Amino acid sequence: MKYLVLIVLGTLSGCTTVAKKTIQATGTVAETTLKVVGKVTKTAVNTTFDVAGAAFKKGAVTVIDTGTGVSRKVPWEEGLRVSKLHSAGRAVEIVRGAQKIKATTDTVLRAGDVVQLN
């Protein structure tokens, strides 16, 4: 009986040590995993913002459909014309600064223009 108690105590203390080591190792792995996932997520978010920012760094043209009230931003590029905005058969008016300009499909747009499709 005396030896049985010693064996049980020895086993329990050994199990506690093993359990403690397992918990420490699992905690370390979990912490490392969270750090790596956090860095990857941060990099992905920053890259997404960089790509989106680069698309609009040159500027954008705002297109407003006055019939539906829907507006959208189109990245501006050199030589962008009204004809690329799918405005066939509609009256087009451009607001550039404080001026309103009647436009045709061949009108070249500038960054910051607001195009109203009537």
DOLUM-216172 format. One line per 4 residues: number of its first residue (from 1); for each residue x, y, z of N, C-alpha, C. Coordinates in nm, 3 decimals. Layout:
NUM> X Y Z X Y Z X Y Z; ... .
# end
This chain:
1> 0.082 -0.118 0.000 0.000 0.000 0.000 0.087 0.125 0.000; 0.194 0.120 0.077 0.285 0.234 0.086 0.345 0.265 -0.051; 0.382 0.162 -0.125 0.442 0.181 -0.256 0.339 0.230 -0.358; 0.218 0.187 -0.344 0.111 0.230 -0.433 0.089 0.380 -0.422 .
5> 0.092 0.431 -0.300 0.075 0.574 -0.277 0.191 0.650 -0.341; 0.313 0.601 -0.325 0.430 0.665 -0.386 0.422 0.663 -0.538; 0.378 0.554 -0.594 0.365 0.544 -0.741 0.259 0.643 -0.791; 0.146 0.649 -0.720 0.039 0.741 -0.759 0.088 0.885 -0.749 .
9> 0.156 0.920 -0.642 0.208 1.056 -0.626 0.313 1.090 -0.733; 0.399 0.994 -0.760 0.501 1.015 -0.863 0.438 1.033 -1.001; 0.338 0.954 -1.029 0.269 0.963 -1.157 0.197 1.098 -1.170; 0.131 1.137 -1.062 0.058 1.264 -1.066 0.152 1.382 -1.084 .
13> 0.264 1.379 -1.014 0.358 1.491 -1.028 0.421 1.490 -1.167; 0.445 1.373 -1.222 0.498 1.364 -1.359 0.397 1.412 -1.460; 0.273 1.376 -1.443 0.167 1.420 -1.534 0.151 1.571 -1.528; 0.164 1.626 -1.410 0.152 1.770 -1.396 0.262 1.840 -1.473 .
17> 0.383 1.787 -1.463 0.496 1.845 -1.536 0.474 1.835 -1.686; 0.430 1.718 -1.731 0.404 1.699 -1.874 0.292 1.792 -1.920; 0.186 1.801 -1.841 0.075 1.889 -1.876 0.121 2.034 -1.881; 0.202 2.073 -1.784 0.253 2.210 -1.778 0.339 2.240 -1.900 .
21> 0.428 2.148 -1.936 0.515 2.166 -2.054 0.431 2.173 -2.182; 0.329 2.089 -2.190 0.241 2.090 -2.308 0.169 2.222 -2.319; 0.117 2.273 -2.209 0.047 2.401 -2.210 0.142 2.514 -2.249; 0.264 2.512 -2.195 0.362 2.615 -2.230 0.396 2.609 -2.378 .
25> 0.419 2.489 -2.431 0.452 2.473 -2.572 0.335 2.516 -2.660; 0.214 2.476 -2.622 0.095 2.514 -2.698 0.076 2.665 -2.695; 0.098 2.725 -2.579 0.086 2.870 -2.568 0.187 2.942 -2.656; 0.310 2.890 -2.659 0.415 2.949 -2.742 0.379 2.937 -2.890 .
29> 0.331 2.821 -2.931 0.290 2.800 -3.070 0.174 2.893 -3.105; 0.077 2.903 -3.016 -0.039 2.989 -3.041 0.004 3.135 -3.051; 0.093 3.178 -2.962 0.141 3.316 -2.964 0.216 3.344 -3.095; 0.303 3.252 -3.135 0.378 3.268 -3.261 0.283 3.271 -3.379 .
33> 0.184 3.184 -3.379 0.085 3.180 -3.488 0.011 3.313 -3.496; -0.033 3.366 -3.383 -0.104 3.493 -3.383 -0.017 3.606 -3.434; 0.110 3.608 -3.395 0.202 3.712 -3.442 0.220 3.705 -3.594; 0.239 3.582 -3.646 0.260 3.565 -3.790 0.134 3.602 -3.866 .
37> 0.018 3.555 -3.821 -0.108 3.587 -3.888 -0.133 3.737 -3.884; -0.103 3.800 -3.771 -0.119 3.945 -3.759 -0.032 4.019 -3.858; 0.093 3.976 -3.874 0.185 4.042 -3.968 0.138 4.022 -4.112; 0.094 3.901 -4.146 0.045 3.874 -4.281 -0.079 3.957 -4.310 .
41> -0.171 3.964 -4.216 -0.293 4.043 -4.234 -0.259 4.190 -4.251; -0.169 4.241 -4.168 -0.129 4.382 -4.177 -0.065 4.410 -4.312; 0.021 4.320 -4.360 0.085 4.337 -4.490 -0.019 4.337 -4.601; -0.116 4.245 -4.594 -0.220 4.238 -4.697 -0.304 4.364 -4.699 .
45> -0.341 4.414 -4.583 -0.421 4.536 -4.576 -0.343 4.655 -4.629; -0.217 4.668 -4.589 -0.134 4.779 -4.636 -0.114 4.773 -4.787; -0.092 4.652 -4.840 -0.075 4.636 -4.984 -0.202 4.674 -5.058; -0.316 4.634 -5.006 -0.444 4.668 -5.068 -0.463 4.819 -5.072 .
49> -0.432 4.887 -4.960 -0.444 5.032 -4.957 -0.345 5.098 -5.052; -0.224 5.043 -5.063 -0.124 5.098 -5.154 -0.169 5.087 -5.300; -0.225 4.971 -5.336 -0.272 4.951 -5.473 -0.390 5.044 -5.502; -0.484 5.051 -5.409 -0.600 5.139 -5.428 -0.555 5.285 -5.433 .
53> -0.463 5.322 -5.347 -0.412 5.459 -5.346 -0.339 5.493 -5.474; -0.262 5.397 -5.527 -0.189 5.422 -5.651 -0.285 5.443 -5.768; -0.397 5.372 -5.766 -0.495 5.387 -5.875 -0.553 5.527 -5.877; -0.571 5.588 -5.759 -0.632 5.720 -5.752 -0.531 5.830 -5.726 .
57> -0.402 5.795 -5.722 -0.299 5.895 -5.696 -0.296 5.999 -5.808; -0.315 5.953 -5.930 -0.317 6.044 -6.044 -0.443 6.129 -6.043; -0.544 6.086 -5.970 -0.671 6.157 -5.966 -0.783 6.068 -6.013; -0.901 6.123 -6.006 -1.019 6.047 -6.047 -1.120 6.142 -6.109 .
61> -1.209 6.085 -6.182 -1.322 6.157 -6.241 -1.447 6.099 -6.177; -1.536 6.185 -6.132 -1.662 6.140 -6.073 -1.769 6.145 -6.180; -1.839 6.035 -6.198 -1.946 6.028 -6.297 -2.078 6.014 -6.222; -2.172 6.105 -6.251 -2.303 6.104 -6.184 -2.410 6.086 -6.290 .
65> -2.492 5.982 -6.272 -2.608 5.961 -6.358 -2.724 6.035 -6.291; -2.763 6.150 -6.348 -2.867 6.231 -6.283 -3.004 6.165 -6.287; -3.024 6.071 -6.378 -3.152 6.000 -6.386 -3.172 5.905 -6.269; -3.067 5.836 -6.228 -3.078 5.739 -6.120 -3.016 5.790 -5.989 .
69> -2.930 5.890 -6.000 -2.862 5.943 -5.882 -2.738 5.863 -5.842; -2.703 5.765 -5.923 -2.587 5.681 -5.894 -2.460 5.753 -5.936; -2.360 5.749 -5.848 -2.231 5.809 -5.883 -2.122 5.705 -5.866; -2.015 5.722 -5.942 -1.900 5.632 -5.932 -1.773 5.709 -5.963 .
73> -1.664 5.659 -5.912 -1.533 5.721 -5.937 -1.461 5.636 -6.041; -1.401 5.705 -6.138 -1.325 5.640 -6.243 -1.182 5.693 -6.233; -1.081 5.604 -6.225 -0.944 5.653 -6.221 -0.911 5.734 -6.347; -0.853 5.849 -6.326 -0.818 5.935 -6.439 -0.688 5.887 -6.501 .
77> -0.682 5.894 -6.633 -0.558 5.865 -6.705 -0.547 5.964 -6.820; -0.426 5.985 -6.864 -0.400 6.079 -6.972 -0.483 6.042 -7.095; -0.555 6.138 -7.151 -0.633 6.116 -7.272 -0.771 6.054 -7.248; -0.816 6.049 -7.123 -0.949 5.993 -7.093 -1.056 6.081 -7.155 .
81> -1.142 6.021 -7.234 -1.248 6.094 -7.303 -1.385 6.054 -7.251; -1.481 6.140 -7.273 -1.619 6.114 -7.231 -1.671 5.986 -7.294; -1.629 5.954 -7.415 -1.677 5.834 -7.485 -1.646 5.705 -7.409; -1.543 5.703 -7.325 -1.509 5.584 -7.247 -1.602 5.564 -7.129 .
85> -1.688 5.660 -7.099 -1.777 5.653 -6.984 -1.914 5.597 -7.018; -1.929 5.542 -7.136 -2.056 5.482 -7.179 -2.170 5.584 -7.169; -2.153 5.695 -7.238 -2.251 5.803 -7.230 -2.325 5.823 -7.361; -2.327 5.722 -7.446 -2.387 5.735 -7.579 -2.532 5.778 -7.572 .
89> -2.568 5.880 -7.651 -2.705 5.927 -7.661 -2.752 6.010 -7.543; -2.664 6.052 -7.457 -2.703 6.130 -7.340 -2.634 6.266 -7.343; -2.701 6.364 -7.288 -2.640 6.496 -7.275 -2.538 6.489 -7.162; -2.420 6.542 -7.188 -2.312 6.535 -7.090 -2.270 6.676 -7.052 .
93> -2.259 6.696 -6.922 -2.214 6.824 -6.870 -2.098 6.796 -6.774; -1.992 6.875 -6.787 -1.875 6.857 -6.701 -1.866 6.976 -6.606; -1.848 6.947 -6.479 -1.823 7.052 -6.380 -1.673 7.047 -6.351; -1.605 7.154 -6.389 -1.459 7.162 -6.372 -1.431 7.287 -6.289 .
97> -1.398 7.266 -6.164 -1.380 7.380 -6.074 -1.515 7.445 -6.052; -1.528 7.573 -6.089 -1.654 7.645 -6.074 -1.727 7.658 -6.208; -1.673 7.598 -6.313 -1.732 7.608 -6.447 -1.813 7.485 -6.482; -1.921 7.510 -6.560 -1.998 7.400 -6.619 -1.970 7.403 -6.768 .
101> -1.931 7.289 -6.823 -1.893 7.280 -6.963 -1.982 7.178 -7.032; -2.041 7.218 -7.145 -2.114 7.122 -7.228 -2.009 7.037 -7.298; -2.030 6.907 -7.300 -1.928 6.818 -7.354 -1.984 6.732 -7.467; -1.892 6.686 -7.549 -1.923 6.588 -7.654 -1.848 6.460 -7.617 .
105> -1.865 6.358 -7.698 -1.797 6.232 -7.669 -1.646 6.245 -7.687; -1.601 6.345 -7.760 -1.457 6.363 -7.783 -1.389 6.454 -7.680; -1.465 6.508 -7.585 -1.408 6.597 -7.485 -1.311 6.519 -7.396; -1.191 6.575 -7.380 -1.089 6.513 -7.295 -1.112 6.558 -7.151 .
109> -1.111 6.463 -7.061 -1.138 6.491 -6.920 -1.008 6.520 -6.844; -1.022 6.592 -6.736 -0.909 6.621 -6.647 -0.937 6.556 -6.511; -0.829 6.533 -6.437 -0.844 6.478 -6.302 -0.927 6.575 -6.219; -1.023 6.522 -6.145 -1.109 6.606 -6.059 -1.238 6.649 -6.124 .
113> -1.254 6.622 -6.253 -1.378 6.657 -6.322 -1.496 6.579 -6.264; -1.613 6.643 -6.266 -1.737 6.576 -6.230 -1.822 6.573 -6.356; -1.852 6.455 -6.404 -1.927 6.437 -6.528 -2.071 6.404 -6.490; -2.164 6.485 -6.541 -2.306 6.461 -6.516 -2.370 6.409 -6.644 .
117> -2.425 6.290 -6.634 -2.494 6.229 -6.748 -2.642 6.257 -6.731; -2.699 6.339 -6.821 -2.841 6.377 -6.812 -2.924 6.291 -6.904 .
# end
